[in-house]
């Protein structure tokens, strides 16, 4: 009797097909640089020895900001450096202003040849309206006199104004307090008067000086969210008798 299944071939048992593995979705990094490619940027006014060597927009967790580097190319140490970034629309109108300064960072001074990394976050800015930005850099060298024992305070008496920063310094023969004030109200401000009052170590008021936005040809009004840099000069004052100063500001609406 012949073999069973003559001429038949063995059918291999089916094997289990491996289930497809999930390919991980590419993850986005927390910080993306080079976003908003339609927004152009430029460097505006800078101090002679302070150079913006690079700058780039970034986006982190839904917030847009600007990072960059400022280098001290001179021979003197700067006691204070500030980067101010203005955002403009397609008509060149200023929409927002933001600042970053060394006084708010771990770097208290910028020595000759050194660099400072600034970081400006555009809080609550509607970036869809922005088409360009400008970086302005301000700074003051280490003063001729040591003002380390003189403290500064702000007194925000006006709900429409916020005194963002103050700084006491001396350049050549002038001693002055400079700083930034922001319009945090909803209306245009026609006039701002900044007062700096000087006190001795017994807290007696010695002198009072002021500056006003009306005195600047380039700035006649301060619009909401706009920043004004004030400068109050002390004429013929012996600073050895000064222990502290207080900055106040008052506004007049349009």
C-alpha positions as CSV (number, residue, x, y, z in Angstrom):
1,X,0.0,0.0,0.0
2,X,1.4,3.4,-0.9
3,X,2.4,6.2,1.5
4,X,-0.5,8.3,2.7
5,X,-0.7,11.8,1.3
6,X,1.6,11.0,-1.6
7,X,2.4,14.1,-3.4
8,X,1.1,16.4,-0.7
9,X,3.3,19.1,0.9
10,X,3.4,20.0,4.5
11,X,1.6,23.3,5.3
12,X,3.6,25.3,7.8
13,X,1.8,26.3,10.9
14,X,0.9,30.0,10.9
15,X,3.2,32.1,13.0
16,X,2.1,35.0,15.2
17,X,2.6,38.3,13.4
18,X,4.2,40.8,15.8
19,X,2.0,43.6,16.7
20,X,3.2,46.9,15.3
21,X,5.0,49.0,17.8
22,X,3.9,52.6,18.4
23,X,6.3,55.1,16.9
24,X,6.8,57.9,19.4
25,X,5.6,61.2,18.3
26,X,8.3,63.8,18.0
27,X,8.3,66.0,21.1
28,X,8.7,69.7,21.0
29,X,11.4,71.2,23.1
30,X,10.5,73.5,25.9
31,X,12.2,76.4,24.1
32,X,12.0,77.1,20.4
33,X,14.3,79.7,18.9
34,X,13.8,81.4,15.6
35,X,10.0,81.4,15.9
36,X,7.9,84.2,14.4
37,X,10.1,84.4,11.3
38,X,8.0,87.3,10.0
39,X,9.2,89.6,12.8
40,X,12.4,91.4,11.9
41,X,14.7,92.9,14.4
42,X,17.4,95.6,14.6
43,X,19.7,97.3,17.0
44,X,18.9,101.0,17.7
45,X,20.7,103.4,20.0
46,X,23.5,102.0,22.1
47,X,26.3,103.3,24.2
48,X,29.6,103.6,22.4
49,X,31.2,100.7,24.3
50,X,28.2,98.4,24.6
51,X,27.6,96.2,21.6
52,X,24.7,93.8,20.9
53,X,26.6,90.8,19.4
54,X,23.5,88.6,18.9
55,X,19.7,88.5,19.4
56,X,17.0,86.0,18.7
57,X,13.3,85.5,19.4
58,X,12.2,82.4,21.3
59,X,9.0,80.8,22.5
60,X,8.6,78.9,25.8
61,X,5.4,77.5,27.1
62,X,3.4,79.9,25.0
63,X,5.4,83.0,26.0
64,X,7.4,84.8,23.4
65,X,10.6,86.7,24.4
66,X,14.0,87.9,23.1
67,X,17.4,86.7,24.2
68,X,20.7,88.4,23.3
69,X,24.2,89.2,24.3
70,X,25.7,92.6,25.1
71,X,29.5,92.9,25.2
72,X,31.5,95.7,26.9
73,X,34.0,96.5,24.2
74,X,35.5,99.5,26.2
75,X,38.1,99.8,28.9
76,X,35.9,100.8,31.7
77,X,33.6,98.8,33.9
78,X,29.9,99.5,33.6
79,X,27.9,99.8,36.8
80,X,24.6,99.6,35.1
81,X,23.5,98.2,31.7
82,X,19.9,98.1,30.4
83,X,18.4,96.5,27.2
84,X,15.1,98.1,26.1
85,X,13.1,96.3,23.5
86,X,10.2,98.0,21.6
87,X,7.7,96.1,19.5
88,X,6.3,97.8,16.4
89,X,3.5,97.2,14.0
90,X,3.7,97.3,10.2
91,X,3.3,101.1,10.3
92,X,6.2,101.5,12.6
93,X,4.1,102.5,15.5
94,X,5.3,101.3,19.0
95,X,3.0,98.8,20.5
96,X,4.9,97.6,23.5
97,X,8.1,98.3,25.4
98,X,10.0,95.9,27.7
99,X,13.3,96.1,29.6
100,X,15.9,93.9,31.2
101,X,18.8,95.3,33.3
102,X,21.9,94.1,35.1
103,X,20.5,95.3,38.5
104,X,17.9,92.6,38.3
105,X,20.4,89.9,37.5
106,X,23.2,88.2,39.3
107,X,25.6,90.4,37.2
108,X,25.8,93.7,39.1
109,X,28.6,95.1,36.9
110,X,29.8,94.5,33.4
111,X,33.6,94.6,33.3
112,X,35.6,95.5,30.2
113,X,35.6,92.6,27.7
114,X,32.8,90.7,29.5
115,X,29.4,89.8,28.1
116,X,25.9,90.0,29.6
117,X,23.0,87.8,28.5
118,X,19.7,89.7,28.5
119,X,16.3,88.1,28.4
120,X,13.2,90.1,27.8
121,X,9.8,88.3,28.0
122,X,6.9,89.9,26.1
123,X,4.3,89.4,28.8
124,X,0.7,89.8,27.6
125,X,1.8,91.2,24.2
126,X,-0.4,90.4,21.2
127,X,2.3,89.1,18.9
128,X,0.0,88.8,15.9
129,X,0.2,92.6,15.6
130,X,4.0,92.8,15.8
131,X,6.1,92.9,12.7
132,X,9.4,94.2,14.0
133,X,11.4,95.0,17.1
134,X,14.2,97.4,18.1
135,X,16.9,96.9,20.8
136,X,18.2,100.0,22.5
137,X,21.1,99.7,25.1
138,X,21.8,102.2,27.9
139,X,24.5,102.0,30.5
140,X,26.6,104.0,32.9
141,X,30.3,103.4,33.9
142,X,31.3,102.9,37.5
143,X,30.9,106.3,39.1
144,X,33.8,108.4,40.2
145,X,32.5,108.4,43.7
146,X,31.4,105.4,45.8
147,X,27.6,105.6,46.4
148,X,27.4,102.2,48.0
149,X,26.1,103.6,51.3
150,X,23.3,105.6,49.7
151,X,20.0,103.6,49.4
152,X,17.2,104.3,47.0
153,X,13.4,103.8,47.5
154,X,10.4,104.3,45.3
155,X,7.0,105.6,46.4
156,X,4.3,104.7,43.8
157,X,1.7,107.3,44.7
158,X,0.1,107.4,41.3
159,X,-2.1,104.4,40.2
160,X,-1.3,105.2,36.6
161,X,2.4,104.9,37.0
162,X,4.9,102.3,38.0
163,X,8.5,103.2,38.8
164,X,10.3,100.2,37.3
165,X,13.9,101.0,38.2
166,X,16.1,103.7,39.7
167,X,19.9,104.1,39.7
168,X,22.2,106.7,41.3
169,X,25.4,107.4,39.4
170,X,27.9,110.1,38.5
171,X,29.3,110.9,35.1
172,X,32.0,113.5,34.7
173,X,30.8,116.4,36.8
174,X,27.1,115.4,37.1
175,X,25.4,113.4,39.8
176,X,22.0,112.1,39.0
177,X,19.3,109.5,39.4
178,X,18.1,107.8,36.3
179,X,15.3,105.2,36.0
180,X,12.2,104.0,34.1
181,X,8.6,104.7,34.6
182,X,5.8,102.8,32.9
183,X,2.2,103.9,32.1
184,X,0.2,101.1,33.7
185,X,-3.1,102.8,33.3
186,X,-5.6,102.8,30.4
187,X,-5.3,106.4,29.3
188,X,-2.7,108.6,27.7
189,X,-0.6,110.7,30.1
190,X,0.1,114.2,29.0
191,X,2.5,115.1,31.8
192,X,4.7,113.3,34.3
193,X,6.7,114.9,37.0
194,X,9.4,112.8,38.8
195,X,10.7,114.0,42.1
196,X,13.8,112.8,43.9
197,X,14.1,113.7,47.5
198,X,17.4,113.5,49.3
199,X,17.7,112.7,53.0
200,X,20.5,112.6,55.5
201,X,21.3,109.8,58.0
202,X,18.8,111.3,60.5
203,X,16.1,111.1,57.8
204,X,15.9,114.9,57.5
205,X,14.8,116.1,54.0
206,X,17.7,118.1,52.5
207,X,16.9,118.6,48.8
208,X,14.2,117.9,46.2
209,X,14.8,117.8,42.5
210,X,12.5,116.9,39.6
211,X,12.2,116.0,35.9
212,X,9.2,116.1,33.7
213,X,8.2,114.3,30.5
214,X,7.2,117.6,28.9
215,X,10.8,118.7,28.8
216,X,11.7,116.1,26.3
217,X,11.2,117.0,22.6
218,X,10.9,113.4,21.5
219,X,8.3,112.4,24.1
220,X,5.3,114.7,24.7
221,X,2.9,112.0,25.9
222,X,3.2,108.6,27.5
223,X,0.8,106.0,26.1
224,X,-0.5,102.9,28.0
225,X,2.3,100.3,28.4
226,X,4.9,102.8,27.2
227,X,8.1,103.4,29.2
228,X,9.8,106.7,29.9
229,X,13.4,107.0,31.0
230,X,13.8,109.9,33.4
231,X,17.0,111.6,34.5
232,X,17.0,113.9,37.6
233,X,20.3,115.8,38.0
234,X,21.6,117.1,41.3
235,X,23.3,120.5,40.9
236,X,25.9,121.6,43.4
237,X,25.2,118.9,46.0
238,X,27.7,117.5,48.4
239,X,26.7,113.8,48.3
240,X,28.7,113.0,51.4
241,X,25.8,114.2,53.5
242,X,23.2,112.1,51.7
243,X,22.1,108.7,53.2
244,X,19.1,107.8,51.0
245,X,16.8,109.1,48.2
246,X,13.2,108.5,47.4
247,X,11.6,108.7,43.9
248,X,8.0,109.7,43.4
249,X,6.0,110.4,40.3
250,X,2.7,112.1,39.5
251,X,0.8,112.2,36.2
252,X,-1.7,114.4,34.4
253,X,-4.0,112.6,32.0
254,X,-4.8,113.9,28.5
